[in-house]
Amino acid sequence: MNAKTDIIVGMSGGLDSTVAVYLLQQQGYKVLGVTLQLADNYIQDKSKQSGVIERAKAVCDRFGIEHIAVDQTAQFDKCVVNYFADAYFKGNTPNPCVQCNLHMKWESLLKIADERGIDKVATGHYAKVKKVGKYYHLFKGDDQAKDQSYFLWRLSQEQLSRTEFPLGDITKNEIREIAKELKLPQFEQAESQDVCFIPDNDYKAFLKQYFPKRLDKIQIGNFVDKDGKILGQHEGYYRFTIGQRKGLGLAMGEPVYVREIHPDTNTVLIGSLLDMEDMGCTVGDINWIAGDKPNIMEDVLVKVRYRNKGVMARMEPLGLGRYHLLFSDSVTAVTPGQSAVFYDGDKVLGGGIILSPTQESGEDEKDH
């Protein structure tokens, strides 16, 4: 790269975004570091958020680049937190990181880029983007243990065309070695696995604190089996997720799991491990990353959870933007509200949201 090209890097001050800055500079980019203030309203220890900004600025000072912090807390409330709460009150289990990547990180970073006349943005995600023919395609990162393509299926062609993933070709261990050689303090930094706006990952306490009026409407409900027999009582359907085994308070003589959640009747259906096995599900709100959507697809790998290895499935169109996934093998605890992401090898074809039985009968967004 002869002339330096401007690029914006989303920065948290952590290991990945720090090394991303270094790698982009090595490639000849002129980097601008941007820290988005998102979850500030929900962080009890305000020093933590100021610490993020201070760490990111220190990184930018270390590499001699400009740093700006942008307050996006109001938009975060609207696009991520309210979405998260609405999903739980519908009996679903949301994936806020997917929403945040689309509506916060990419939309915000690209808006800043446009205001500054900058074409490219970058993040520290473990993924890759390549142009093949006239389309941009999303691929898994080389480090399969850290690959984050599952969370990026909503990105559009325009967004991918302006995105760089500098960490896509290297592993986490290599990134730590780079940080160690550069004497960066981040090389020993522990990774956070929690949702950023949920203290201690306790979503029930979060909902109780920030959405008390909605919780007050939910009274004592029943656990039932597949025949409708009442097995016990619970303090509200929102406290459970599909596949949950612990914390049910039921003595059944064998392990039992949450099979279905019905907000309209405040009932939680309980089943055995065998009952948890599904051979298919329905998905809606589809986004195809590149090219025309297929009518029928065979030999497609589908991941229904981030850590799920995936299962081969056939996709059959149902109309109204929905597809039925017929798995080649049983899958345990397919969870409404989570993402089903479709792969062809390492290439992400697209994704959708797993629908509950009640959602399957209603209208949904058409795929795009």
FENQUI-V671462 format. One record per backbone hydrogen bond with DSSP energy under -1.0 kcal/mol. NH is the residue of the N-H (numbers start at 0). CO is the residue of the C=O. If there is no record, write none. Layout:
nh->NH co->CO
nh->NH co->CO
This chain:
nh->6 co->29
nh->7 co->119
nh->8 co->31
nh->9 co->121
nh->10 co->33
nh->17 co->13
nh->18 co->14
nh->19 co->15
nh->20 co->16
nh->21 co->17
nh->22 co->18
nh->23 co->19
nh->24 co->20
nh->25 co->21
nh->26 co->22
nh->27 co->24
nh->28 co->23
nh->29 co->4
nh->31 co->6
nh->32 co->65
nh->33 co->8
nh->34 co->67
nh->36 co->69
nh->41 co->38
nh->42 co->39
nh->45 co->43
nh->47 co->44
nh->49 co->45
nh->50 co->46
nh->51 co->47
nh->52 co->48
nh->53 co->49
nh->54 co->50
nh->55 co->51
nh->56 co->52
nh->57 co->53
nh->58 co->54
nh->59 co->55
nh->60 co->56
nh->61 co->57
nh->62 co->58
nh->64 co->59
nh->67 co->32
nh->69 co->34
nh->71 co->36
nh->75 co->71
nh->76 co->72
nh->77 co->73
nh->78 co->74
nh->79 co->75
nh->80 co->75
nh->81 co->76
nh->83 co->79
nh->84 co->80
nh->85 co->81
nh->86 co->82
nh->87 co->83
nh->88 co->84
nh->90 co->87
nh->91 co->86
nh->92 co->335
nh->98 co->94
nh->99 co->95
nh->100 co->96
nh->101 co->97
nh->102 co->98
nh->103 co->99
nh->104 co->99
nh->105 co->100
nh->106 co->101
nh->107 co->103
nh->108 co->104
nh->109 co->105
nh->110 co->106
nh->111 co->107
nh->112 co->108
nh->113 co->109
nh->114 co->110
nh->115 co->111
nh->117 co->112
nh->120 co->161
nh->121 co->7
nh->122 co->163
nh->126 co->124
nh->127 co->138
nh->129 co->136
nh->131 co->134
nh->134 co->131
nh->136 co->129
nh->138 co->127
nh->139 co->345
nh->141 co->167
nh->143 co->141
nh->145 co->142
nh->146 co->142
nh->147 co->125
nh->150 co->147
nh->151 co->148
nh->154 co->151
nh->159 co->155
nh->160 co->156
nh->162 co->159
nh->163 co->120
nh->167 co->164
nh->169 co->166
nh->174 co->170
nh->175 co->171
nh->176 co->172
nh->177 co->173
nh->178 co->174
nh->179 co->175
nh->180 co->176
nh->181 co->177
nh->182 co->179
nh->183 co->178
nh->186 co->183
nh->187 co->184
nh->188 co->185
nh->197 co->194
nh->200 co->197
nh->201 co->198
nh->202 co->200
nh->205 co->201
nh->206 co->202
nh->207 co->203
nh->208 co->204
nh->209 co->205
nh->210 co->206
nh->214 co->210
nh->215 co->211
nh->217 co->214
nh->220 co->233
nh->222 co->231
nh->223 co->267
nh->224 co->228
nh->227 co->224
nh->230 co->222
nh->231 co->222
nh->233 co->220
nh->238 co->235
nh->239 co->236
nh->242 co->257
nh->243 co->240
nh->256 co->270
nh->257 co->243
nh->258 co->268
nh->259 co->268
nh->261 co->266
nh->265 co->261
nh->266 co->261
nh->267 co->221
nh->268 co->259
nh->269 co->223
nh->270 co->256
nh->276 co->273
nh->277 co->330
nh->280 co->324
nh->282 co->322
nh->283 co->352
nh->286 co->350
nh->288 co->348
nh->296 co->314
nh->299 co->312
nh->300 co->342
nh->301 co->310
nh->302 co->340
nh->310 co->301
nh->312 co->299
nh->313 co->325
nh->314 co->296
nh->315 co->323
nh->316 co->294
nh->317 co->321
nh->321 co->318
nh->322 co->282
nh->323 co->315
nh->324 co->280
nh->325 co->313
nh->326 co->278
nh->327 co->311
nh->330 co->277
nh->332 co->275
nh->336 co->353
nh->337 co->334
nh->339 co->351
nh->340 co->302
nh->341 co->349
nh->342 co->300
nh->343 co->346
nh->346 co->343
nh->347 co->137
nh->348 co->341
nh->349 co->341
nh->350 co->286
nh->351 co->339
nh->352 co->283
nh->353 co->337
nh->354 co->281
nh->359 co->355
nh->361 co->358
nh->367 co->285
